[in-house]
Amino acid sequence: MRVGIIGGGFGLKVQAPIINTHPKLKVTAVSTVKRHQLPKDLSNEDNTPVHYTNWAKMLDSEELDLVFVSSLPVHHFEMVKYALNKGLNVVCEKPFTMNSRESEELLTLLKKSNDAKVFIDFEWRYHPARQKVKELLSEIGDILHFEYHISSPQYQHLQNNKRGWMGQKEQFGGMLGALGTHMIDCLRWLTKDEVITINGLTHTHVPEGPGELRDSDDAFFMQGRMTRNSTFSIQLISGVHHGFGSNLKIFGRLGTISLTNDKTLVLGKESESLEEILIKTDDQTIPFLSLEAKAYYQAFYPFIDKVYENITFNKLDEDLPTIVDGHENQMIIDRVLLN
């Protein structure tokens, strides 16, 4: 399957090398705004994709089966729409679009097409630890409360380093788009439920850096209720000196699940003590990749494998995030930003 990538950051450094480890996928073309140097594993004699600086020209000129839209969020709508009008399958980075009006238009456009499919890169659904959490949900009964909190010690980094577009609200910079979208998707995916009420707040604790002013969020907070009457709390803070990582807790009528930093998983049933659950991973199967790409491999590889199976055999894995998930996610984000 011939793959094109739009974007010179995450797309080249992480997605492209992992895509090329799949036996049925090959990156044959890339487009970057500037003439980025291709990573070594993309620039050897047997594996050098055609390199464009104009993404539309790439889509017009290349015979592609799948396009990864991994550019800045402000460009997602235009790029996905262009690809859909050409009948191309798409994997789009998150945040899917700038607002739900854009995502709804793309959803409508896709429904009129019989040839194209759109997937959203919520690849963390496929991380072994998240899959294990999903497997254990039946043991804790009906969900009472979902809690997902992250604290990351970025205060000094934010003070001393430029954020560029990530510091600009109008470019959909900030942590709500970068990580909040994943956290909201985790809520919808694991609970198999939809948000009915939500209160949200975004905030900038470190609004200034070297030579720049920022108005995008470095913290966000959400609380609300789902249609089946469970509650949720999602929050992230990064402009602090000390962080405690990520912790996902799911409280059910028959017990509790807690996952810390996607590594330590514990389960407790009713009045029993919490006990650690082994998460099976096979680190030996990870191919030679950069440290950055390796960090994503265990989630991203099974994700692209399911994308391949869906496009090739029309086999829909129940965990595969589609354009519908992207639109639902965007509607929740819109509600948070309106508060």
Secondary structure in CASP SS format (residue, H / E / C, confidence):
PFRMAT SS
TARGET T0000
AUTHOR 0000-0000-0000
METHOD secondary structure of the structure
MODEL  1
M C 1.00
R E 1.00
V E 1.00
G E 1.00
I E 1.00
I E 1.00
G C 1.00
G C 1.00
G C 1.00
F H 1.00
G H 1.00
L H 1.00
K H 1.00
V H 1.00
Q H 1.00
A H 1.00
P H 1.00
I H 1.00
I H 1.00
N C 1.00
T C 1.00
H C 1.00
P C 1.00
K C 1.00
L C 1.00
K E 1.00
V E 1.00
T E 1.00
A E 1.00
V E 1.00
S E 1.00
T C 1.00
V C 1.00
K C 1.00
R C 1.00
H C 1.00
Q C 1.00
L C 1.00
P C 1.00
K H 1.00
D H 1.00
L H 1.00
S C 1.00
N C 1.00
E C 1.00
D C 1.00
N C 1.00
T C 1.00
P C 1.00
V E 1.00
H E 1.00
Y E 1.00
T C 1.00
N C 1.00
W H 1.00
A H 1.00
K H 1.00
M H 1.00
L H 1.00
D H 1.00
S H 1.00
E C 1.00
E C 1.00
L C 1.00
D C 1.00
L E 1.00
V E 1.00
F E 1.00
V E 1.00
S C 1.00
S C 1.00
L C 1.00
P H 1.00
V H 1.00
H H 1.00
H H 1.00
F H 1.00
E H 1.00
M H 1.00
V H 1.00
K H 1.00
Y H 1.00
A H 1.00
L H 1.00
N H 1.00
K C 1.00
G C 1.00
L C 1.00
N E 1.00
V E 1.00
V E 1.00
C E 1.00
E C 1.00
K C 1.00
P C 1.00
F C 1.00
T C 1.00
M C 1.00
N C 1.00
S H 1.00
R H 1.00
E H 1.00
S H 1.00
E H 1.00
E H 1.00
L H 1.00
L H 1.00
T H 1.00
L H 1.00
L H 1.00
K H 1.00
K C 1.00
S C 1.00
N C 1.00
D C 1.00
A C 1.00
K C 1.00
V E 1.00
F E 1.00
I E 1.00
D C 1.00
F C 1.00
E H 1.00
W H 1.00
R H 1.00
Y H 1.00
H C 1.00
P H 1.00
A H 1.00
R H 1.00
Q H 1.00
K H 1.00
V H 1.00
K H 1.00
E H 1.00
L H 1.00
L H 1.00
S H 1.00
E H 1.00
I C 1.00
G C 1.00
D C 1.00
I E 1.00
L E 1.00
H E 1.00
F E 1.00
E E 1.00
Y E 1.00
H E 1.00
I E 1.00
S E 1.00
S C 1.00
P E 1.00
Q C 1.00
Y H 1.00
Q H 1.00
H H 1.00
L H 1.00
Q H 1.00
N H 1.00
N C 1.00
K C 1.00
R C 1.00
G H 1.00
W H 1.00
M H 1.00
G H 1.00
Q C 1.00
K H 1.00
E H 1.00
Q H 1.00
F C 1.00
G C 1.00
G C 1.00
M H 1.00
L H 1.00
G H 1.00
A H 1.00
L H 1.00
G H 1.00
T H 1.00
H H 1.00
M H 1.00
I H 1.00
D H 1.00
C H 1.00
L H 1.00
R H 1.00
W H 1.00
L H 1.00
T H 1.00
K C 1.00
D C 1.00
E C 1.00
V E 1.00
I E 1.00
T E 1.00
I E 1.00
N E 1.00
G E 1.00
L E 1.00
T E 1.00
H E 1.00
T C 1.00
H C 1.00
V C 1.00
P C 1.00
E E 1.00
G E 1.00
P C 1.00
G C 1.00
E E 1.00
L E 1.00
R C 1.00
D C 1.00
S C 1.00
D C 1.00
D C 1.00
A E 1.00
F E 1.00
F E 1.00
M E 1.00
Q E 1.00
G E 1.00
R E 1.00
M E 1.00
T C 1.00
R C 1.00
N C 1.00
S C 1.00
T E 1.00
F E 1.00
S E 1.00
I E 1.00
Q E 1.00
L E 1.00
I E 1.00
S C 1.00
G E 1.00
V C 1.00
H C 1.00
H C 1.00
G C 1.00
F C 1.00
G E 1.00
S E 1.00
N E 1.00
L E 1.00
K E 1.00
I E 1.00
F E 1.00
G E 1.00
R C 1.00
L C 1.00
G E 1.00
T E 1.00
I E 1.00
S E 1.00
L E 1.00
T E 1.00
N C 1.00
D C 1.00
K C 1.00
T E 1.00
L E 1.00
V E 1.00
L E 1.00
G E 1.00
K E 1.00
E C 1.00
S C 1.00
E C 1.00
S C 1.00
L C 1.00
E E 1.00
E E 1.00
I E 1.00
L C 1.00
I C 1.00
K C 1.00
T C 1.00
D C 1.00
D H 1.00
Q H 1.00
T H 1.00
I C 1.00
P C 1.00
F C 1.00
L C 1.00
S C 1.00
L H 1.00
E H 1.00
A H 1.00
K H 1.00
A H 1.00
Y H 1.00
Y H 1.00
Q H 1.00
A H 1.00
F H 1.00
Y H 1.00
P H 1.00
F H 1.00
I H 1.00
D H 1.00
K H 1.00
V H 1.00
Y H 1.00
E H 1.00
N H 1.00
I H 1.00
T H 1.00
F H 1.00
N C 1.00
K C 1.00
L C 1.00
D C 1.00
E C 1.00
D C 1.00
L C 1.00
P C 1.00
T E 1.00
I H 1.00
V H 1.00
D H 1.00
G H 1.00
H H 1.00
E H 1.00
N H 1.00
Q H 1.00
M H 1.00
I H 1.00
I H 1.00
D H 1.00
R H 1.00
V H 1.00
L H 1.00
L H 1.00
N C 1.00
END
